[in-house]
Amino acid sequence: MFTNRVTELFGIDYPIIQAGMIWASGWKLASAVSNAGGLGIIGAGSMYPDVLRSHIQKCKAATSRPFGVNIPLLYPDLEQHIRIIIEEQVPVVVTSAGNPKTWTRTFKDAGITVVHVVSSSKFALKSQDAGCDAIVAEGFEAGGHNGREETTTLVLIPAVKNAVQIPVIAAGGIATGRQMFAVMALGAEGVQVGTRFVACEEASVHPHFKSAVLNAAEGDTQLSLKKLTPVRLLKKRVFSARCRKRKGEVLTRANWQAYWAGHVRNGACTKGTWKRGNWRLARQVRW
Ligand SMILES: Cc1cc2nc3c(=O)[nH]c(=O)nc-3n(C[C@H](O)[C@H](O)[C@H](O)COP(=O)(O)O)c2cc1C
């Protein structure tokens, strides 16, 4: 059987992490991936605290294997989420969109394995210094939020690998065994896959969203809201017009939290309302 630092860290069979994704990765997807030997992650970023607790409990009932929860650190009810994760003894937490120094120690003291998502060597080092057990290095190809540096996966992975000693998990544009093989040749010890898992039966998005993933071709996604918070979305006329309106906005803590609060309320991706949803996909979605 294949083992490396990532399989050993999480206690899994394959170094494949299913990314935490708002709207898409609830207990059904997370438990299916964990049961198959990878690491399933519940995406807490679109869940009210009571919803998160119920997903964790259902996931525990559906799998005896390790699983995790992803929390974007700028989530409005962050402290409630953290309390629930600790009370429910979730084995792994993947933090993103924030400073790894703020909460890593709290999770580690509770016996939780902590992984932080970064888009540069600088933040990889910061995560290592904060005591994280591993990092996800996410390149510009990734669906969802992107680093401001716009560094591609091909460039990012060797740079981050040279910068830190903790295991590097590659993300961004990875959906096949060949792509996994490529990033592992660059020094990654595992992969975090997002967009590909959106298309799975167990993902909680509407079938329209799943078809959009399967039908999207090269060039069908674009980076939007570059100043406010860069995010890779499927190109759509209506949403692009809305993004253009917010084009000049710059990031403040207040408008970021308002933006996340919108995610929690927004059911467009689960209802399949094509016009309203800001559907996030990787840069390259045909496999
Ligand atoms: C629909 C969707 C929702 C996402 N939501 C989150 C999220 O809530 N938190 C987070 O850290 N990353 C989120 N991401 C990024 C993923 O966790 C992951 O790192 C990324 O999808 C990897 O790139 P790939 O889509 O090319 O596989 C999201 C991505 C997608 C496609």
Ligand as a Chemical Component Dictionary entry (heavy atoms), coordinates in Angstrom:
data_LIG
# 
_chem_comp.id                   LIG 
_chem_comp.type                 NON-POLYMER 
_chem_comp.pdbx_formal_charge   0 
_chem_comp.three_letter_code    LIG 
# 
loop_
_chem_comp_atom.comp_id 
_chem_comp_atom.atom_id 
_chem_comp_atom.alt_atom_id 
_chem_comp_atom.type_symbol 
_chem_comp_atom.charge 
_chem_comp_atom.model_Cartn_x 
_chem_comp_atom.model_Cartn_y 
_chem_comp_atom.model_Cartn_z 
_chem_comp_atom.pdbx_ordinal 
LIG C1  C1  C 0 -17.688 25.426 -5.613 1  
LIG C2  C2  C 0 -16.428 25.741 -4.836 2  
LIG C3  C3  C 0 -16.537 26.246 -3.547 3  
LIG C4  C4  C 0 -15.375 26.489 -2.794 4  
LIG N1  N1  N 0 -15.503 26.902 -1.489 5  
LIG C5  C5  C 0 -14.396 27.002 -0.716 6  
LIG C6  C6  C 0 -14.532 27.281 0.679  7  
LIG O1  O1  O 0 -15.622 27.423 1.231  8  
LIG N2  N2  N 0 -13.387 27.364 1.424  9  
LIG C7  C7  C 0 -12.148 27.195 0.868  10 
LIG O2  O2  O 0 -11.141 27.261 1.583  11 
LIG N3  N3  N 0 -11.992 26.944 -0.457 12 
LIG C8  C8  C 0 -13.103 26.813 -1.239 13 
LIG N4  N4  N 0 -12.954 26.480 -2.563 14 
LIG C9  C9  C 0 -11.603 26.144 -3.063 15 
LIG C10 C10 C 0 -11.357 24.637 -2.841 16 
LIG O3  O3  O 0 -11.293 24.356 -1.470 17 
LIG C11 C11 C 0 -10.100 24.103 -3.533 18 
LIG O4  O4  O 0 -8.922  24.551 -2.916 19 
LIG C12 C12 C 0 -10.072 24.388 -5.016 20 
LIG O5  O5  O 0 -11.327 24.101 -5.579 21 
LIG C13 C13 C 0 -8.999  23.533 -5.694 22 
LIG O6  O6  O 0 -8.944  23.788 -7.053 23 
LIG P1  P1  P 0 -9.790  22.984 -8.180 24 
LIG O7  O7  O 0 -11.179 23.571 -8.129 25 
LIG O8  O8  O 0 -9.071  23.337 -9.416 26 
LIG O9  O9  O 0 -9.753  21.535 -7.838 27 
LIG C14 C14 C 0 -14.095 26.266 -3.359 28 
LIG C15 C15 C 0 -14.008 25.783 -4.678 29 
LIG C16 C16 C 0 -15.144 25.504 -5.406 30 
LIG C17 C17 C 0 -15.001 24.951 -6.800 31 
# 
loop_
_chem_comp_bond.comp_id 
_chem_comp_bond.atom_id_1 
_chem_comp_bond.atom_id_2 
_chem_comp_bond.value_order 
_chem_comp_bond.pdbx_ordinal 
LIG C1  C2  SING 1  
LIG C2  C3  SING 2  
LIG C2  C16 DOUB 3  
LIG C3  C4  DOUB 4  
LIG C4  N1  SING 5  
LIG C4  C14 SING 6  
LIG N1  C5  DOUB 7  
LIG C5  C6  SING 8  
LIG C5  C8  SING 9  
LIG C6  O1  DOUB 10 
LIG C6  N2  SING 11 
LIG N2  C7  SING 12 
LIG C7  O2  DOUB 13 
LIG C7  N3  SING 14 
LIG N3  C8  DOUB 15 
LIG C8  N4  SING 16 
LIG N4  C9  SING 17 
LIG N4  C14 SING 18 
LIG C9  C10 SING 19 
LIG C10 O3  SING 20 
LIG C10 C11 SING 21 
LIG C11 O4  SING 22 
LIG C11 C12 SING 23 
LIG C12 O5  SING 24 
LIG C12 C13 SING 25 
LIG C13 O6  SING 26 
LIG O6  P1  SING 27 
LIG P1  O7  DOUB 28 
LIG P1  O8  SING 29 
LIG P1  O9  SING 30 
LIG C14 C15 DOUB 31 
LIG C15 C16 SING 32 
LIG C16 C17 SING 33 
# 
